[in-house]
Amino acid sequence: MTRIKNWKRFQHFKDRRPPWIKLYRDILDDIEWHELDGSSAKILLMIWLIASEDGPEGQGVVPCIKELAFRLRISEKQVESAISKLSHWLEQDDITPISERYQNDLPETETETETEKRQSIVSRPGNGRFHPPTLEEVSEHVKSRGGRIDPVKFHAHYTSNGWKVGKNPMKSWKAAIVTWERSANQ
């Protein structure tokens, strides 16, 4: 079963007919949102609206691929492609992957679990706390974006200056990577 992550945050008007969703302004500062192509962003909003129909006690459940394809008036293949790009906003309970991406079935190590917990705290919008990333986190993110900058140089630069941008404390290291990429392209 697929659900919308943090559904209660979006679903404040569950007793209204037709149902509503709440769209927060902090999406303007969400790197994951800005990295979406226009089609995926549009599909995400429509999935939120469809999930709002899940009844007054709804948990933000998203219908199966076939039903979503029908409701969105696109092919099942297009839905699968879009959902694979929307993992930041969706969570799955089932053991069947939506896409046939590489599946690593090795057990997690304690370090990986701790890193994931820390990343979820850092990425939570509006929590106001910044935790510097590890070199591994920076390397992984740079690699996922095409590896256009040197992650060691990036990490060393900000570690040496106390994770500040100019005189201000850094708010988003992922946004800083985007800035470095743009500078590298010029």
Secondary structure as GFF3:
##gff-version 3
##sequence-region A 1 186
A	DSSP	beta_strand	2	4	.	.	.	ID=ss1
A	DSSP	alpha_helix	7	10	.	.	.	ID=ss2
A	DSSP	three_ten_helix	25	29	.	.	.	ID=ss3
A	DSSP	alpha_helix	31	34	.	.	.	ID=ss4
A	DSSP	alpha_helix	38	51	.	.	.	ID=ss5
A	DSSP	beta_strand	61	62	.	.	.	ID=ss6
A	DSSP	alpha_helix	65	72	.	.	.	ID=ss7
A	DSSP	alpha_helix	76	85	.	.	.	ID=ss8
A	DSSP	beta_strand	90	92	.	.	.	ID=ss9
A	DSSP	alpha_helix	110	123	.	.	.	ID=ss10
A	DSSP	alpha_helix	135	144	.	.	.	ID=ss11
A	DSSP	alpha_helix	151	160	.	.	.	ID=ss12
A	DSSP	beta_strand	164	165	.	.	.	ID=ss13
A	DSSP	beta_strand	168	169	.	.	.	ID=ss14
A	DSSP	alpha_helix	173	185	.	.	.	ID=ss15
###
